[in-house]
Amino acid sequence: MSPTAPLALATALLLAATGTLAADMPKRKPGLWQIETTMAAAPAMGPIKQCIDEKTDNFYQQLGEQHKDKCSESEIRNTGDKIVVHSVCRMGGSTATTDATFSGRFDSDYRGDIRVKYNPPMHGMSESTMTIAAKWLGPCAAGQKPGEMILPNGMKINPQQKGGARQ
């Protein structure tokens, strides 16, 4: 698995989960966020540091909106201290049923527990689980552009730019 494959899968899962109601998800506090993603049966990738601004969250919401036609169900409920997400979306030749719970404060830290079932299995997987733990570190790093992610290996990528990756 390439170093960016877990990130790509995590992004795809989140887009599927929040596709039609992305505007209902809370905005993150602008600045530098450290994001740890753990996927069952996948090697730990290590923390990603991403520079967040309002446009970054809007970008991901717009991506989600572009995929809403692939979802037959999409619900985001705020239960007070948690955000509960349920969606059923087409991903490639499979149907992904996603159930996720997000808790914490989006101005300092949050956690997401995500479970996806694939029917038929996608890339040999019938189910995947992922945990996202994020915490706000402070202002973005010097020279880091909004949206830009610094991967554990030092590679910089920016999903908002064409081509996305750069060293």
N, C-alpha and C positions, 0 to 999 in steps of 0.2 A: 504494500500500500504506500503510495507516495506521501510526502509530508503534508501536502495540502488536501489529500483525499478526505480525512475526517472533517476538515473545515468545510469542504464542499458538501459533504453529506449532511453535516449539521445545518448548514444554510438551507439546503433543500428541504430538510425536515421542518425547519422553522417557517419557511415560506408556505409549505403545505399546511402547517398548523394554523397560520395566521392569515392565510390568503384573502378571505373575503371581509374580515373584520379587523384588519391591521390597525385601523385608526383607533380602535378601542384599547390597544396595548399602551401602557404608560411609556412616556419618553424617558430616556436615560439622561442623567446629569452630564452636561458637556465636560470634556476633559479626557484624561487617560484612564482606560479601564483595562484591568487584567482579567482575562477570561480563560478559565480552565474547563476543558471539555473532556469528559470521560465516557467512552463507549464500551459496552460489554463486548468481550471477545476481540478487542482491538488494542494495540499497544498505546500506552499513554503518549500523548503528543507533547505535553508540557504547556505552559501558559502562553497565551497570545496577548499582546498589548495592542489595543486599538484606540486611536484618537477619535472621540465621538463629538459631534456637534449636531445641531438640530437637523441639518441637511442629511447627515448620515442616517438618522432614524427615519427621516422622510424617504430616503432612497430605498431602504428595506421595506417600508410600507408600500411604496409604489411597485416594487418587485412583487410583493404579495398580491397586490391588486391585479397585476398582469396574469397571475395564475389562478384567479378566483373561478374562472370558467371550468377549471379542472376539478372543482370540488362540488360534490353533491350535498355535503353537510359541512358547516363551519360555525362553531359557536365559541365565543369567549365570554366567560362570566367572571365578574369580580365578586368574590365572596367575602369581602372585607379585608382579610389579611392575605388572601391568595387570589391568583388569577388562574382559572381552570379553562383549558382549551380542549376542544374535541373537533376533529375534522375527519372527513372521508374524501380523499382526493386521488385522482389518477396520476401516477408517476411512471412514465414509460409504459410498459405493458402490464403494470400491476396497479392494484388499488391499495393505497396506504391509509390505514385507520390510525390516527394519531390521538393520543390522550396525554396531556401535559399539565403539570401544575407548576406555577411560578410563585415564589414567595420572596419576601424581603422588601427592601426599599430601593427604588430605581435611582435614588440620588446618592446611594452609598454602597449598596451590595444587594445582590439577588441570587436566587438559585432556581434552576429549572430542572424538573425531572420529567423526561419525555420517553414515552413508549410507543413504538410504531409496529403495527402488524401489517404484513404484506400478503396480498392474495391475488395471484399466485406469488410465490417467493420471488424476491428481486435480488439478482446477483447471488442466488443461493441462500438468501436470508428470508426466513418467514417472519422473524420478529427482531427488533433491535431496541435497545434501551440506551439512553444517553443522559448524562447529568451535566449541567452547565452551572458553574459557580463563578460569579463575576463580582469584582470589587473595584470601586473608584479609587484611583491612586493620587489624583491631583491634576495639575495642568498637563497638557500633552507635552511629550518630549520635544526638545529643541529640534526644529527642522521637520517634525512629523506633521504631515498634512491630515486634515480631517478625513476620516474614513480609512486611513492607512492602518494596516495591521503589521506588526512586527512578529514574525513567527519565532518559535524557540531557537531555530537554527540561524536567526539573524536576517533571513529573507524578508523583504518588505513587499506586501501586496496591497492593492487598493481596488476592491471590487467595483468601486464607482467609476474607475477609469478604464478605457478600452485597453485590452491586453492584461490589465490587472496586476501582473507580477513585475517586480524589478528588484535588483540587489541593492 
